[in-house]
Amino acid sequence: MCLSNVYENSVEQKNLILSNVQRIDCKDGFVVLYDLFERETRVEGRLATIDLVGNTAVIVKMLRVIMIAPLLICLGFWLNRFP
């Protein structure tokens, strides 16, 4: 049986999200991890790498650029109101 450790951003102990991961699914912008006892952990992001020999996987969190767009539009309107 192959079990993996899953990390955030890089393979370092301080970045460990979950160990003994038996299954990884990707659904709706989340990486869903299942451990040996079928407990589910959901992490927002995407899979960056999976090392099958080293039994590791790395998840990178995605930036939310879409939230900044409305702010920039409001700022643009505000700046155009004052010459």
C-alpha positions, 0 to 999 in steps of 0.5 A: 500500500502506498501512503503519502505525506501532503505538504503546502508549497514545499516538502518541509515538515513545517508545511505538512498538511496531512500524513498517511494519505491514501487518496487524493481528489480534485473538486471545485478548486479544492484538493480533497485528501483521505487518510488511512481511516477515510477521514476527509480533509479539504484544502483550497488550491491545486496540486503542484507535484506528486512524487510517487517514489518519494510518497509526497504531494505538494498543494499550492494555494490559489490567489483570489485575483477576482476579489480585487477587480471590483475594488479597482473598478470602484477606485477608478470611478472615484478617481474620475469624479475628482479632477 
